[in-house]
Amino acid sequence: MPRVTRSPRNSVYDRPSPWRLLLRRQRRFLLPGAAIGTALVAVFLVGSVIRSAGAFGSGGTLTSLRERLGNGTAAFGLRVSDIVIEGRANTPDLLLRAAIGVSKGDPILGFSLEQARARIETLSWVEHATVERRLPGTLVVFLQERAPFAIWQNQGKFVLVDRSGQVVTNQDVSQFHNLPLVVGSGAPGAAAVLLDALTERPMLAEKVAASVRVGERRWNLRMTNGIDVMLPEGHEAVALDRLIQLQREHAVLERPLAAIDLRLPDRLVLRPKPEPKDGAVTPPIPPAGSNAPTVPVVAKKST
C-alpha cells in the first residue's frame, strides 16, 4: 500500500499572505466605517439642501425643500429611469401620465408620492391607486380601475357607470353596448339589485331592452317588443319569477300588450295595445310610468 506523505501542519505554505492578514485585522472596522461614511454623505446632502432652501426662514416650504433634495440627489444618479404602470385597461394613457406628473430624467426624490396618488385618483376610471419608488430610478404605479356595470341614459345623455352607481365616463360609451341600459333619475345607484336578479334569470334578461326607474322608487322593464312590465317596489325578484311563470303558462310577452302590471301581488293587470282605426296611425306606446288608462284583467294569483 503506497505511503502518503503529509506536509507539517505548521508549514510555511499554510500561512496566509501579509495582505490577507491585514484584511482580517481590518475587517471589523470596514462595515462600520462604510455605514458611517454613508450617514455622513446623507447628512451632508440634507444639510446642504436645508441651507440652500433657507429652512425655517421665509419661503422655506416643504415643497421647495423636497425639490432641492431631489435636485441634490439627482447628481448621484437618483433620477427616474423607468415608469411602470400596472392594472391599466381603460384609463387614457395621456391623462394618466399627466396625473402622475413625473417624466423620465426627473429627480426621483423631488416629488410627493401622496400628491401623485391623489391626482391619479381624480381620474374617473380610477377607483384606487398606489405609487411607489424603487430606488435608484424606478417609479411604479398600481391602478385599480372601476369595472363598467351599466349604461345610464338620463336626459338624453349616455354615460358609463360602475356597480356602485359612480359615473365612469361619457366617452366611447358605444364600445360597451353589451352592458344593460338603465334609464331615469336615481337609476345607477339602485340598479345592482335589479340587474343581478335579471342576470340570474337569463330567459327574461335577453328580452329586456331597458330598465326604467320610476319616481326613484321602483322599476319598469321595457321589453324588446315594446311591452312595459311594471314591477313592485322592493319585490323585484318575486315579480320576475311571477312573470316567468306567466310566460311559460300563457306566453304573455308574446301577446299584443302595451303593459303588464305586476305591482299588486294578488292580481294581474294587462293593458292591450290600442287597435288602429282604418287609415289611422298606431299611437306610440305610452312612456314608462305614464298615467294612461289601463284595462284591468283580474287573474288568479300566481303561485
C-alpha positions as CSV (number, residue, x, y, z in Angstrom):
1,M,0.0,0.0,0.0
2,P,1.5,3.4,-1.1
3,R,2.5,5.7,1.7
4,V,1.0,9.2,1.8
5,T,3.3,12.0,2.8
6,R,1.6,14.9,4.5
7,S,3.1,18.4,4.9
8,P,3.6,19.5,8.5
9,R,0.6,21.4,9.9
10,N,2.8,24.4,10.7
11,S,4.3,24.5,7.2
12,V,5.1,27.9,5.7
13,Y,2.7,27.1,2.9
14,D,-0.2,27.2,5.4
15,R,0.5,30.8,6.4
16,P,-1.8,33.5,4.8
17,S,-0.2,36.3,2.8
18,P,0.5,39.6,4.5
19,W,-2.3,41.3,2.6
20,R,-4.8,38.7,3.8
21,L,-3.6,39.1,7.4
22,L,-4.1,42.8,7.1
23,L,-7.6,42.4,5.7
24,R,-8.6,40.1,8.5
25,R,-7.3,42.5,11.1
26,Q,-9.2,45.5,9.5
27,R,-12.4,43.7,8.5
28,R,-14.2,44.5,11.7
29,F,-13.6,48.2,11.0
30,L,-14.7,48.2,7.3
31,L,-18.5,47.7,7.7
32,P,-19.0,50.2,10.5
33,G,-16.8,52.6,8.5
34,A,-18.9,52.2,5.4
35,A,-22.1,52.8,7.3
36,I,-20.6,55.9,9.0
37,G,-19.5,57.2,5.6
38,T,-22.9,56.7,4.1
39,A,-24.6,58.5,7.0
40,L,-22.1,61.4,6.7
41,V,-22.9,61.8,3.0
42,A,-26.7,61.8,3.7
43,V,-26.2,64.3,6.5
44,F,-24.1,66.5,4.2
45,L,-26.8,66.3,1.4
46,V,-29.7,67.1,3.7
47,G,-27.7,69.9,5.4
48,S,-26.8,71.5,2.1
49,V,-30.4,71.3,1.0
50,I,-31.7,72.9,4.2
51,R,-29.2,75.7,3.9
52,S,-29.9,76.3,0.2
53,A,-33.6,76.3,0.9
54,G,-33.3,78.8,3.7
55,A,-35.1,76.4,6.1
56,F,-37.1,77.9,9.0
57,G,-36.9,81.2,7.1
58,S,-39.3,82.9,4.7
59,G,-40.0,80.8,1.7
60,G,-38.6,77.6,3.2
61,T,-41.6,75.4,2.3
62,L,-41.7,71.6,2.3
63,T,-42.3,71.6,-1.5
64,S,-39.2,73.6,-2.2
65,L,-37.2,71.5,0.3
66,R,-38.3,68.4,-1.5
67,E,-37.4,69.8,-4.9
68,R,-34.0,70.8,-3.7
69,L,-33.4,67.5,-2.1
70,G,-34.4,65.8,-5.4
71,N,-32.0,68.1,-7.3
72,G,-29.2,67.4,-4.9
73,T,-29.6,63.6,-5.0
74,A,-30.1,63.6,-8.8
75,A,-26.4,64.4,-9.1
76,F,-25.7,61.0,-7.6
77,G,-27.9,59.2,-10.2
78,L,-31.2,59.2,-8.3
79,R,-33.3,60.1,-11.4
80,V,-36.4,58.4,-12.9
81,S,-35.2,55.9,-15.4
82,D,-38.4,53.9,-15.8
83,I,-42.1,54.3,-15.0
84,V,-44.0,51.0,-14.6
85,I,-47.8,51.1,-14.7
86,E,-49.8,48.0,-13.7
87,G,-53.6,47.5,-13.8
88,R,-54.4,49.9,-16.6
89,A,-57.1,48.7,-19.0
90,N,-59.3,51.7,-19.8
91,T,-57.7,54.7,-18.2
92,P,-56.5,57.0,-21.1
93,D,-52.7,56.9,-21.1
94,L,-52.1,60.6,-21.8
95,L,-54.4,61.6,-18.9
96,L,-52.7,59.1,-16.6
97,R,-49.2,60.3,-17.5
98,A,-50.3,63.9,-16.9
99,A,-51.7,63.0,-13.5
100,I,-48.5,61.2,-12.4
101,G,-46.7,64.5,-13.1
102,V,-43.3,62.8,-13.4
103,S,-41.2,62.1,-16.5
104,K,-38.1,60.1,-17.2
105,G,-35.0,62.0,-16.1
106,D,-36.7,63.9,-13.3
107,P,-35.3,63.6,-9.8
108,I,-36.9,60.5,-8.2
109,L,-36.9,62.2,-4.7
110,G,-38.1,65.5,-6.0
111,F,-41.9,64.9,-5.8
112,S,-44.6,63.8,-3.3
113,L,-45.9,60.2,-3.7
114,E,-49.1,61.2,-1.9
115,Q,-49.8,64.1,-4.2
116,A,-49.2,61.9,-7.3
117,R,-51.6,59.3,-5.9
118,A,-54.3,61.9,-5.2
119,R,-54.0,63.3,-8.7
120,I,-54.3,59.9,-10.3
121,E,-57.4,59.1,-8.2
122,T,-59.2,62.1,-9.6
123,L,-59.4,60.3,-13.0
124,S,-62.9,58.9,-13.5
125,W,-61.7,55.4,-14.4
126,V,-59.5,55.0,-11.3
127,E,-61.1,53.7,-8.1
128,H,-57.8,53.3,-6.2
129,A,-54.1,53.9,-6.9
130,T,-50.8,53.2,-5.3
131,V,-47.5,54.9,-6.2
132,E,-44.1,53.6,-5.1
133,R,-40.4,54.5,-5.5
134,R,-38.0,51.7,-6.2
135,L,-34.5,53.2,-5.9
136,P,-32.4,54.1,-7.7
137,G,-34.7,55.0,-10.6
138,T,-38.0,53.1,-10.9
139,L,-41.5,54.6,-10.3
140,V,-44.3,52.0,-10.0
141,V,-48.0,52.9,-10.3
142,F,-50.6,50.3,-9.4
143,L,-54.2,51.0,-10.6
144,Q,-57.5,49.5,-9.5
145,E,-60.0,50.6,-12.2
146,R,-63.7,50.9,-11.9
147,A,-65.5,47.9,-13.6
148,P,-68.2,49.0,-16.1
149,F,-71.5,47.8,-14.9
150,A,-74.3,49.5,-16.9
151,I,-75.0,52.3,-19.3
152,W,-77.2,55.1,-17.8
153,Q,-79.4,57.2,-20.0
154,N,-80.6,60.4,-18.4
155,Q,-82.0,63.5,-20.1
156,G,-80.9,62.2,-23.5
157,K,-77.3,61.6,-22.5
158,F,-75.5,58.3,-22.1
159,V,-72.8,57.6,-19.6
160,L,-71.0,54.5,-18.2
161,V,-71.5,53.7,-14.5
162,D,-69.9,51.1,-12.2
163,R,-71.7,48.8,-9.8
164,S,-72.0,51.5,-7.0
165,G,-73.6,54.0,-9.5
166,Q,-70.4,56.1,-9.8
167,V,-70.1,57.7,-13.3
168,V,-67.1,56.3,-15.0
169,T,-67.0,58.1,-18.4
170,N,-69.2,59.6,-21.1
171,Q,-66.6,58.9,-23.8
172,D,-66.8,55.9,-26.2
173,V,-69.8,54.5,-24.4
174,S,-70.8,52.6,-27.6
175,Q,-67.9,50.3,-27.0
176,F,-69.9,48.8,-24.1
177,H,-73.1,48.3,-25.9
178,N,-73.5,44.8,-24.5
179,L,-74.0,46.2,-21.0
180,P,-77.6,46.6,-19.7
181,L,-79.3,50.0,-20.1
182,V,-80.8,51.8,-17.1
183,V,-82.9,54.9,-17.5
184,G,-84.0,57.8,-15.3
185,S,-83.1,59.8,-12.3
186,G,-81.6,57.6,-9.5
187,A,-81.3,54.6,-11.7
188,P,-77.5,54.0,-11.3
189,G,-77.5,53.7,-7.5
190,A,-80.4,51.3,-7.4
191,A,-79.6,49.2,-10.5
192,A,-77.4,46.5,-8.9
193,V,-80.2,44.6,-7.1
194,L,-82.4,44.5,-10.2
195,L,-79.7,43.7,-12.7
196,D,-78.4,40.9,-10.5
197,A,-81.9,39.4,-10.4
198,L,-82.1,39.6,-14.2
199,T,-78.7,38.0,-14.6
200,E,-80.0,35.1,-12.6
201,R,-83.0,34.8,-15.0
202,P,-81.4,34.9,-18.4
203,M,-84.6,34.0,-20.3
204,L,-86.0,37.3,-19.1
205,A,-82.8,39.3,-19.3
206,E,-82.5,38.7,-23.1
207,K,-85.9,40.2,-23.6
208,V,-85.2,43.4,-21.7
209,A,-84.3,46.5,-23.7
210,A,-84.0,48.9,-20.7
211,S,-84.7,49.1,-17.0
212,V,-86.6,52.4,-16.3
213,R,-86.5,53.9,-12.8
214,V,-89.9,55.4,-11.9
215,G,-90.1,58.1,-9.3
216,E,-86.8,57.0,-7.9
217,R,-88.8,54.2,-6.1
218,R,-89.4,51.3,-8.4
219,W,-88.7,49.8,-11.9
220,N,-90.4,49.3,-15.2
221,L,-88.9,46.9,-17.7
222,R,-89.1,48.0,-21.3
223,M,-89.1,44.7,-23.3
224,T,-87.6,44.5,-26.7
225,N,-91.1,44.1,-28.3
226,G,-92.3,47.4,-26.6
227,I,-94.2,45.9,-23.6
228,D,-93.7,47.7,-20.3
229,V,-93.6,45.4,-17.3
230,M,-94.4,47.3,-14.1
231,L,-92.5,45.9,-11.0
232,P,-93.4,46.4,-7.4
233,E,-91.2,48.5,-5.1
234,G,-88.7,46.3,-3.2
235,H,-90.0,43.0,-4.5
236,E,-88.4,42.8,-7.9
237,A,-87.2,39.2,-7.7
238,V,-90.6,37.8,-6.7
239,A,-92.3,39.7,-9.6
240,L,-89.7,38.4,-12.1
241,D,-90.4,34.8,-11.0
242,R,-94.1,35.5,-11.4
243,L,-93.5,36.9,-14.9
244,I,-91.5,33.8,-15.8
245,Q,-94.4,31.6,-14.8
246,L,-96.9,33.7,-16.7
247,Q,-94.7,33.5,-19.8
248,R,-94.4,29.7,-19.5
249,E,-98.1,29.2,-19.0
250,H,-99.7,31.9,-21.1
251,A,-96.9,33.5,-23.2
252,V,-97.9,36.9,-22.0
253,L,-94.8,38.5,-23.5
254,E,-95.8,37.3,-27.0
255,R,-99.3,39.0,-26.8
256,P,-100.1,42.4,-28.3
257,L,-99.9,44.2,-25.0
258,A,-98.8,47.7,-24.0
259,A,-98.2,46.9,-20.4
260,I,-98.1,44.2,-17.8
261,D,-98.7,45.4,-14.3
262,L,-97.2,43.2,-11.5
263,R,-97.4,45.8,-8.7
264,L,-100.2,44.0,-6.9
265,P,-99.4,40.6,-5.5
266,D,-103.0,39.3,-5.8
267,R,-104.0,40.4,-9.3
268,L,-102.6,40.9,-12.7
269,V,-103.5,44.0,-14.9
270,L,-102.9,43.8,-18.6
271,R,-103.1,46.8,-20.9
272,P,-103.6,45.9,-24.6
273,K,-102.2,47.9,-27.4
274,P,-104.8,50.2,-28.9
275,E,-106.1,48.9,-32.2
276,P,-105.6,51.4,-35.1
277,K,-108.7,52.7,-36.9
278,D,-108.9,52.5,-40.6
279,G,-106.3,54.8,-42.1
280,A,-105.1,55.8,-38.7
281,V,-101.5,55.5,-37.5
282,T,-100.9,53.3,-34.5
283,P,-100.3,55.5,-31.5
284,P,-96.9,55.2,-29.7
285,I,-96.6,53.1,-26.6
286,P,-97.1,55.4,-23.6
287,P,-93.9,56.2,-21.8
288,A,-93.0,54.3,-18.7
289,G,-94.8,55.5,-15.6
290,S,-97.4,57.4,-17.5
291,N,-101.0,57.7,-16.2
292,A,-102.6,56.3,-19.4
293,P,-105.8,54.4,-18.7
294,T,-105.5,50.6,-18.4
295,V,-107.9,47.8,-19.0
296,P,-107.9,45.8,-15.8
297,V,-107.9,42.0,-16.1
298,V,-108.3,40.2,-12.8
299,A,-106.4,36.8,-12.8
300,K,-105.9,34.2,-10.2
301,K,-102.9,34.8,-8.0
302,S,-99.8,33.1,-9.3
303,T,-98.2,30.5,-7.1
